[in-house]
């Protein structure tokens, strides 16, 4: 069974206004997202599903979805802040989406096979798609509670223009994830990778320490757990009354690991992440993609 690629794109309009963030970085105006979809096709994925906001459906269909016709089947689902379980009502004044795991939940009716959830504005690289595509495609039909994530080597995910936020991962002897701790300030300082801890101290970590870049592999049972835990999340008044609270994927994953419901295999990759965390990152991103095209990794025109 071919896995599905789930692209979390509901934050696009709210962060940038319209679809301005679909900035062309390839030689023919290709976006970072185009390269992810191209890599997913090469890695054997059989379908793509986008989670977007309903208010720019038409623009998205015209500018984005149309280019993939004839290459891979595609579907749209919509993240709405009032899409809550029965018995819960969206608080008055809330405008912010409920977070990445709520976005994942929006696809529960259209995904019945193993799937990979990713961000739309990160360049993950071919090897990352290959390793997780292999893991997902080799799962037995009906497999449950056996998840995965690509653990990028932290030294391959930094920006030269400032600190970055990464989910620093710990694993056990079997290579399974034990915790993900979000570190909001990571940078290379004096030649070493360091993060600032809760006590404002710089802590040195190895270049090969695995970090999460939101590249998660799940089976459809994940939707069941996510629905149940979302009810718990909303039942907590601190979350319901905070107009900016978010239901993140690592929150759900940490719970499933903690109560031993599921295992998450951390998959190593040689891929070097890059993206446009800062405006100053863009020229380097364009240059790096141009080099990949020159090296024959990607064709001059993707679609």
C-alpha positions in Angstrom: 0.0 0.0 0.0 1.4 3.4 -1.0 1.6 5.9 1.8 0.0 9.4 1.6 1.7 12.7 2.0 -0.2 15.2 4.3 0.9 18.8 3.9 0.0 21.2 6.7 -0.8 24.4 4.9 -3.6 26.0 7.0 -1.3 28.6 8.5 -0.3 30.0 5.2 -2.8 32.8 4.8 -2.8 33.9 8.4 1.0 34.2 8.5 1.6 35.9 5.2 -1.6 37.1 3.8 -3.0 35.4 0.7 -0.5 33.0 -0.8 2.5 35.3 -0.8 4.5 32.7 1.0 4.4 30.5 -2.1 7.6 32.3 -3.2 9.4 30.8 -6.2 12.9 29.6 -5.2 13.5 27.2 -8.2 14.7 28.1 -11.7 11.1 28.1 -13.0 9.4 29.6 -10.0 9.1 26.3 -8.1 8.3 26.6 -4.4 9.9 24.7 -1.5 6.6 22.7 -1.3 6.9 21.7 -5.0 10.3 20.0 -4.2 8.8 18.1 -1.3 6.0 16.8 -3.5 8.4 15.9 -6.2 10.6 14.0 -3.7 7.5 12.2 -2.2 6.6 11.0 -5.7 10.1 9.7 -6.2 9.9 8.0 -2.8 6.7 6.1 -3.8 4.0 8.1 -2.2 0.6 7.6 -3.9 -1.5 10.6 -2.9 -1.2 14.1 -1.4 -3.6 15.8 0.9 -3.5 19.5 1.8 -4.9 21.0 5.0 -5.8 24.6 4.2 -8.1 27.4 5.2 -11.4 27.3 3.5 -11.2 31.1 2.7 -8.5 30.6 0.1 -9.7 27.4 -1.5 -10.3 28.8 -4.9 -6.9 30.6 -5.1 -5.2 27.5 -3.8 -6.9 25.3 -6.4 -5.9 27.7 -9.2 -2.3 28.4 -8.2 -1.2 25.3 -6.4 -3.4 22.2 -7.0 -3.7 22.5 -10.7 0.1 22.0 -11.3 0.0 18.5 -9.8 -2.7 17.2 -12.1 -1.5 14.1 -14.0 1.4 13.6 -11.6 -0.3 12.5 -8.4 -3.9 12.4 -7.0 -4.5 15.3 -4.6 -7.3 16.3 -2.1 -8.1 19.3 0.0 -9.4 19.3 3.6 -10.1 22.4 5.7 -9.0 23.5 9.1 -11.6 25.6 10.9 -11.3 26.9 14.4 -14.9 25.8 15.1 -14.2 22.2 14.0 -14.4 20.9 17.6 -15.7 17.6 19.2 -19.4 17.5 20.1 -20.0 19.4 23.3 -17.3 22.0 22.8 -17.7 25.5 21.5 -15.0 27.8 20.1 -14.3 30.6 22.7 -15.5 34.0 21.6 -12.6 36.1 20.3 -10.4 33.2 19.2 -8.8 33.7 15.8 -5.7 31.4 16.0 -5.9 27.9 14.6 -5.8 25.1 17.2 -2.3 23.8 16.1 -0.6 21.2 14.1 -2.3 18.1 15.6 -5.7 19.7 15.1 -4.7 20.2 11.4 -3.8 16.5 11.2 -7.2 15.6 12.5 -8.9 17.4 9.6 -7.7 14.6 7.3 -9.2 11.7 9.2 -12.0 11.0 6.7 -9.8 11.0 3.6 -6.7 9.1 4.8 -7.0 5.3 5.4 -3.4 4.3 4.8 0.0 5.1 6.5 0.8 8.7 6.0 3.5 11.3 6.4 2.7 14.8 7.9 5.0 17.7 7.0 5.3 21.4 7.0 5.0 23.2 3.6 7.8 25.7 4.0 10.7 23.4 4.9 13.0 21.8 2.4 13.5 18.3 3.7 15.6 16.7 1.0 15.3 13.5 -1.1 16.9 11.1 1.4 14.5 12.1 4.2 11.5 11.1 2.0 13.2 7.9 0.9 13.9 6.7 4.5 10.4 7.4 5.9 8.7 6.3 2.6 10.4 2.9 3.0 9.3 2.6 6.6 5.7 3.4 5.9 5.4 1.3 2.8 6.8 -1.8 4.6 4.2 -1.7 7.4 1.8 -4.6 7.5 -1.8 -3.8 6.5 -3.8 -2.8 9.5 -0.6 -2.1 11.6 -1.3 0.0 14.7 0.8 1.9 17.2 4.0 1.8 15.1 5.0 5.3 14.2 8.1 7.0 12.9 9.8 10.4 12.5 12.8 11.6 10.6 15.5 12.7 13.0 17.5 15.3 11.2 21.1 15.8 12.5 20.9 19.1 14.3 24.1 20.3 12.6 22.3 20.0 9.3 19.4 22.2 10.2 20.9 25.5 11.3 20.7 29.0 9.9 23.7 31.3 9.5 21.4 34.3 10.1 20.2 33.6 13.7 18.9 31.0 16.1 16.4 28.4 15.2 13.7 26.4 17.1 14.0 22.6 17.0 12.5 19.6 18.9 15.6 18.0 20.4 15.0 14.2 20.6 16.1 11.5 23.0 16.0 7.8 22.0 16.4 4.4 23.7 18.6 1.5 22.8 16.0 0.3 20.2 16.1 3.7 18.4 12.7 4.6 19.6 11.8 8.2 20.6 11.5 8.7 24.4 11.0 12.5 24.5 10.9 15.6 22.3 11.8 18.9 24.0 11.3 22.1 22.1 14.4 24.3 22.2 13.6 27.8 20.9 17.2 29.1 20.6 19.7 26.8 18.8 22.8 28.1 17.0 26.4 27.3 16.2 28.6 29.3 18.6 32.4 29.1 18.4 32.1 26.1 16.1 29.8 24.1 18.4 26.0 23.5 18.3 24.4 25.0 21.4 20.9 25.7 22.8 19.7 28.0 25.5 18.0 26.1 28.3 15.3 27.2 30.7 17.8 28.7 33.0 19.3 30.9 30.2 22.4 28.8 30.0 24.0 27.7 26.7 24.2 23.9 26.5 26.5 22.2 24.0 25.1 19.2 22.0 26.7 16.9 19.4 26.2 17.8 15.7 24.5 14.5 15.1 21.9 14.9 17.9 18.5 14.0 16.2 15.9 16.8 16.1 12.3 16.9 14.8 11.5 19.0 11.8 7.9 18.0 11.9 8.3 15.0 9.6 6.1 12.4 11.2 5.0 9.0 10.0 1.7 7.6 11.3 -0.9 4.9 10.7 -4.7 5.8 10.7 -5.2 4.7 14.3 -3.4 8.0 15.2 -6.6 9.8 14.3 -8.5 7.9 17.0 -6.0 8.8 19.7 -5.9 12.4 18.5 -9.6 12.8 18.8 -9.7 11.4 22.3 -6.8 13.5 23.6 -8.2 16.6 21.9 -11.3 16.3 24.2 -8.9 16.1 27.2 -7.0 19.1 25.9 -10.2 21.2 25.5 -11.6 20.0 28.9 -8.6 21.8 30.6 -9.8 25.4 31.2 -6.3 26.7 30.8 -6.3 25.5 27.2 -9.9 26.5 26.4 -9.6 30.0 28.0 -6.2 30.7 26.4 -7.0 32.2 22.9 -3.5 31.2 21.7 -3.3 27.6 23.1 -2.3 25.0 20.5 -2.7 21.3 20.2 0.7 20.3 18.8 1.8 17.0 17.3 4.7 16.5 19.8 2.1 16.9 22.6 0.1 14.0 21.3 3.3 11.9 20.5 4.8 12.5 24.0 1.5 11.2 25.6 1.4 8.1 23.4 5.0 7.3 24.2 4.6 8.1 27.9 1.7 5.8 28.4 3.3 3.1 26.2 0.5 3.1 23.7 2.8 3.5 20.7 6.4 3.5 19.6 8.1 6.0 17.4 11.1 4.9 15.4 13.6 7.7 14.8 15.0 7.4 11.3 18.3 8.9 10.5 18.8 11.0 7.4 21.8 12.5 5.6 19.5 15.2 4.2 20.4 18.8 5.0 17.3 20.9 5.9 17.0 24.4 4.7 14.2 27.0 4.5 13.5 30.7 4.8 13.5 31.2 8.6 14.9 34.7 8.1 14.6 36.9 5.0 18.3 36.7 4.7 18.0 32.9 4.2 16.3 33.3 0.8 19.3 34.0 -1.4 21.2 30.9 0.0 18.0 28.8 -0.5 17.8 29.8 -4.1 21.5 29.2 -4.6 21.4 25.7 -3.0 18.4 24.6 -5.1 20.2 25.9 -8.2 23.2 23.7 -7.3 20.9 20.7 -6.8 19.5 21.3 -10.3 22.9 21.7 -11.7 24.0 18.4 -10.1 21.1 16.6 -11.7 19.2 15.9 -8.5 16.2 17.7 -9.8 15.1 18.6 -13.3 15.1 22.2 -14.4 11.3 22.2 -14.4 9.5 19.9 -11.9 5.9 19.9 -13.1 
